Amino acid sequence: MELTAEELPQGIKLIRLNGRMDLRGAQEIDLKFTANATAAQALVIVDLSGVEFLASLGLRTLLSGAKGQRGRGGKLVLAAAQPLVSKVLTSSGIQNLIPAYPTVEEAVTALTP
């Protein structure tokens, strides 16, 4: 599992995930994800377009990041999930807790005042 992070001009942090968010993948990125997603109050987009599989431990990682950001007065959203990952997000109900958008561009628009 790979994680890269960048700052967008709108003051939004974009976290891109690539690989499988199974037990091993989630463990590989957990600390780095938490540091990037919750280090400071921010608007965070998690780009899931490179995630090919999402297991329950991966869901936990995403929820922890969203809760941490909410606790700091920020917001974390998901974007661009592939069909299989989107199905997992929908069936788990996580989209009721973390907003999800079809594209990164739509997520940026939603977060930009």
Backbone torsions as a table, in degrees:
resi	resn	phi	psi	omega
1	MET	NA	134.3	179.3
2	GLU	-118.2	146.5	177.4
3	LEU	-133.4	129.5	171.4
4	THR	-127.5	150.8	-179.8
5	ALA	-134.9	144.5	177.1
6	GLU	-147.3	156.4	176.0
7	GLU	-95.7	127.8	176.1
8	LEU	-88.4	156.8	-177.8
9	PRO	-57.5	-26.9	-178.2
10	GLN	-78.9	7.1	-177.6
11	GLY	80.1	20.0	-179.3
12	ILE	-103.4	136.1	174.9
13	LYS	-90.6	128.6	177.9
14	LEU	-108.7	119.9	176.7
15	ILE	-107.9	120.7	178.1
16	ARG	-104.2	128.9	177.8
17	LEU	-112.1	139.1	178.8
18	ASN	-137.4	129.7	177.0
19	GLY	123.1	-154.5	-178.0
20	ARG	-106.3	124.5	175.9
21	MET	-92.6	59.9	173.4
22	ASP	-95.6	-165.5	-178.2
23	LEU	-54.6	-51.8	-177.7
24	ARG	-65.4	-47.0	-178.4
25	GLY	-62.5	-43.0	179.4
26	ALA	-64.7	-39.7	177.9
27	GLN	-64.9	-36.7	-179.1
28	GLU	-63.7	-33.8	-174.8
29	ILE	-109.5	-4.7	-170.6
30	ASP	-52.6	-53.8	-177.7
31	LEU	-66.4	-42.9	179.6
32	LYS	-65.6	-39.8	178.3
33	PHE	-63.3	-47.8	-179.6
34	THR	-60.1	-43.4	179.0
35	ALA	-62.4	-41.9	-179.0
36	ASN	-76.6	-35.3	-173.7
37	ALA	-84.3	-25.1	-172.3
38	THR	-130.1	9.4	-175.3
39	ALA	-62.2	-35.7	-179.1
40	ALA	-150.6	163.8	176.6
41	GLN	-60.5	126.2	-176.7
42	ALA	-161.3	171.0	168.5
43	LEU	-103.0	124.2	-172.8
44	VAL	-126.3	131.3	172.6
45	ILE	-112.5	128.8	175.1
46	VAL	-103.5	110.7	179.8
47	ASP	-83.3	112.3	-177.9
48	LEU	-98.7	10.6	-175.6
49	SER	-61.6	-24.5	179.5
50	GLY	-96.3	3.1	-179.9
51	VAL	-90.9	120.3	-176.9
52	GLU	-97.9	-14.5	-179.0
53	PHE	-152.2	138.2	-179.4
54	LEU	-132.8	117.0	179.0
55	ALA	-104.4	177.3	-175.8
56	SER	-60.6	-35.8	178.7
57	LEU	-66.9	-33.8	174.5
58	GLY	-66.3	-39.6	175.3
59	LEU	-60.4	-41.8	178.9
60	ARG	-60.9	-42.0	178.6
61	THR	-60.3	-46.3	179.5
62	LEU	-63.6	-43.6	179.6
63	LEU	-64.0	-41.3	178.9
64	SER	-61.5	-42.3	177.8
65	GLY	-63.0	-43.0	-179.9
66	ALA	-66.0	-41.9	179.0
67	LYS	-65.5	-41.4	178.0
68	GLY	-61.9	-43.0	179.8
69	GLN	-67.4	-42.7	178.4
70	ARG	-60.7	-39.5	178.9
71	GLY	-64.0	-22.6	178.7
72	ARG	-97.8	1.9	-179.4
73	GLY	87.2	10.4	178.0
74	GLY	-99.6	-163.7	-179.1
75	LYS	-150.4	138.7	175.7
76	LEU	-121.4	131.7	177.4
77	VAL	-129.2	161.2	178.6
78	LEU	-107.5	153.3	179.7
79	ALA	-149.1	150.4	167.1
80	ALA	61.1	37.4	178.7
81	ALA	-69.0	138.6	174.3
82	GLN	-67.0	160.8	-175.9
83	PRO	-52.7	-44.5	-179.4
84	LEU	-65.0	-42.7	179.5
85	VAL	-67.9	-41.4	177.9
86	SER	-59.7	-38.8	178.2
87	LYS	-63.3	-41.2	177.9
88	VAL	-64.6	-43.4	179.1
89	LEU	-60.4	-43.5	-178.7
90	THR	-68.4	-47.4	-177.1
91	SER	-68.2	-26.7	179.0
92	SER	-82.2	-17.1	-177.9
93	GLY	81.9	5.8	-176.9
94	ILE	-62.7	-25.9	-179.9
95	GLN	-67.8	-15.2	173.2
96	ASN	-76.6	-19.0	-178.8
97	LEU	-105.9	-32.2	-179.8
98	ILE	-126.3	117.2	178.0
99	PRO	-59.1	142.3	179.0
100	ALA	-129.1	140.1	-178.3
101	TYR	-124.9	149.4	-177.7
102	PRO	-64.2	-29.9	-178.6
103	THR	-137.2	161.0	175.3
104	VAL	-63.6	-39.5	-179.3
105	GLU	-60.2	-41.7	178.5
106	GLU	-67.3	-35.6	176.9
107	ALA	-66.2	-41.4	177.3
108	VAL	-60.8	-46.4	179.6
109	THR	-60.0	-41.7	-179.6
110	ALA	-66.4	-31.6	-177.6
111	LEU	-90.1	-15.4	-176.8
112	THR	-86.2	124.4	-178.9
113	PRO	-66.8	NA	NA
